[in-house]
Amino acid sequence: MIISSANDYREAARRRLPPFLFHYIDGGAYAEQTLSRNVQDLSQVALHQRVLNDMSQLDLSTEIFGEKLSLPLALSPVGLTGMYARRGEVQAAKAADKKGIPFTLSTVSVCPIEEVAPVMHRPMWFQLYVLRDRGFMKSVLERAKAAGCSTLIFTVDMPVPGARYRDAHSGMSGPYANLRRYAQAVVHPHWAFNVGLLGRPHDLGNVSKYLGKPIPLEDYIGWLGKNFDPSISWKDLEWIRDFWDGPMVIKGILDPEDAKDAVRFGADGILVSNHGGRQLDGVMSTAKALPYIADTVKDEIKILVDSGIRNGLDIVRMIALGADMCLIGRAFIYALGAQGEKGVTNLLNLIESEMRVAMTLTGNNTIKDITRDAVVDYDKLSSDAKAAMERRAAQVAQDK
Ligand SMILES: Cc1cc2nc3c(=O)[nH]c(=O)nc-3n(C[C@H](O)[C@H](O)[C@H](O)COP(=O)(O)O)c2cc1C
């Protein structure tokens, strides 16, 4: 198969992975409205073409939290990455490291912190969920610190897990799930041998180390469901702020008031995200929400964004809409599922080339040069977002 984009990797991953895994990656919550809006809305942001400006000296590098990055990009935390390729977190981390960008390890990774951090030359980023078991949170943060992790991405948009209908149909959950997964593995021998057999142990590496016993895939959804904490509020985060002395980013911000709260709380960054459309279906895409959030808190806090980014043009769009840097989830997971480390490396190179074209033809030599002028109608995009959020706030006030 000829691969020239993240979409091609999606198709290649669909062919290689058992359906229960492909749909777990590819799917979103409920009717998947937000999942498709993320991609659609972003692709429709028109770039502003400029020509004849001597663009021979492009510089795509940037700096965030004192770290130098070759591109304004990091890999998003993705749970169970070690199920999509053999010891998948290690392979993805190596590709990110070689490219000079951060890799973020999920709380619910297959490979534990201690297996992944040492394969990188730069510090790993670590993602933490708010869980009922605060003892686990403390201990995993201590381990992240000991492994030299620099930035903590604190995910706050999962106080309860959103329902994903595809998982029940595909065999990820639902009736006879074990049996259906086994049947799918039999007809995907490449995956069955490389990952199913040679990629063991298949458990939540960070959690099982803490509990002293494995949490196998069968118990994953149950463990998550029992451990998310719907009572969480800003106050509960304070001990983490005191405990973690490195940069801390709040992941899952989609509203300017929440962004202001993150500034007041003393976070170093926000990650504008709707979890890739995997949590509350029907919420705004990040491309729509970002301009108004950026108008509200730009220069007070670092703004990171993910959800819907599939290529280098999208990264230029997001930076023009107010982000300091971007993260990608599915795009790199498709590449990893299809071709392992080699796939992620190739994808990152494709993204770099796409960014070069977009920067050249919008007349921006450096990342700092990319402003709202790189997109057509920034003011309209921002005021549309503002109007939509005000309408919603008025509705909420009326309902009360
Ligand atoms: C299969 C899968 C698993 C994910 N697991 C996590 C996770 O463990 N922690 C987290 O904060 N976000 C998780 N996310 C969300 C990503 O970090 C990110 O926000 C999202 O994928 C961005 O959207 P995109 O896939 O359109 O790039 C996951 C996403 C996917 C696709």
The ligand as a MOL file (V3000), in Angstrom:
LIG
                    3D

  0  0  0     0  0            999 V3000
M  V30 BEGIN CTAB
M  V30 COUNTS 31 33 0 0 0
M  V30 BEGIN ATOM
M  V30 1 C -7.0620 5.2900 21.6570 0
M  V30 2 C -6.9780 6.5550 22.4440 0
M  V30 3 C -6.6370 6.4970 23.7940 0
M  V30 4 C -6.5050 7.6710 24.5320 0
M  V30 5 N -6.0710 7.6040 25.8290 0
M  V30 6 C -5.8710 8.7520 26.5430 0
M  V30 7 C -5.3190 8.7040 27.8460 0
M  V30 8 O -4.9800 7.6480 28.3590 0
M  V30 9 N -5.1680 9.8810 28.4910 0
M  V30 10 C -5.5390 11.0920 27.9580 0
M  V30 11 O -5.3960 12.1320 28.5920 0
M  V30 12 N -6.0230 11.1450 26.6980 0
M  V30 13 C -6.1910 10.0170 25.9740 0
M  V30 14 N -6.6590 10.0960 24.6920 0
M  V30 15 C -6.9240 11.4060 24.0920 0
M  V30 16 C -5.6470 11.9520 23.4330 0
M  V30 17 O -4.6850 12.2900 24.3900 0
M  V30 18 C -5.9510 13.2040 22.6070 0
M  V30 19 O -6.5900 14.1710 23.4070 0
M  V30 20 C -6.7920 12.9270 21.3810 0
M  V30 21 O -6.4430 11.7060 20.7730 0
M  V30 22 C -6.5960 14.0620 20.3730 0
M  V30 23 O -7.4050 13.9160 19.2560 0
M  V30 24 P -6.9190 13.2600 17.8670 0
M  V30 25 O -6.9040 11.7880 18.1030 0
M  V30 26 O -7.9680 13.6890 16.9340 0
M  V30 27 O -5.5440 13.8030 17.5610 0
M  V30 28 C -6.7730 8.9290 23.9330 0
M  V30 29 C -7.1010 8.9760 22.5680 0
M  V30 30 C -7.1880 7.8190 21.8320 0
M  V30 31 C -7.5050 7.9140 20.3570 0
M  V30 END ATOM
M  V30 BEGIN BOND
M  V30 1 1 1 2
M  V30 2 1 2 3
M  V30 3 2 2 30
M  V30 4 2 3 4
M  V30 5 1 4 5
M  V30 6 1 4 28
M  V30 7 2 5 6
M  V30 8 1 6 7
M  V30 9 1 6 13
M  V30 10 2 7 8
M  V30 11 1 7 9
M  V30 12 1 9 10
M  V30 13 2 10 11
M  V30 14 1 10 12
M  V30 15 2 12 13
M  V30 16 1 13 14
M  V30 17 1 14 15
M  V30 18 1 14 28
M  V30 19 1 15 16
M  V30 20 1 16 17
M  V30 21 1 16 18
M  V30 22 1 18 19
M  V30 23 1 18 20
M  V30 24 1 20 21
M  V30 25 1 20 22
M  V30 26 1 22 23
M  V30 27 1 23 24
M  V30 28 2 24 25
M  V30 29 1 24 26
M  V30 30 1 24 27
M  V30 31 2 28 29
M  V30 32 1 29 30
M  V30 33 1 30 31
M  V30 END BOND
M  V30 END CTAB
M  END
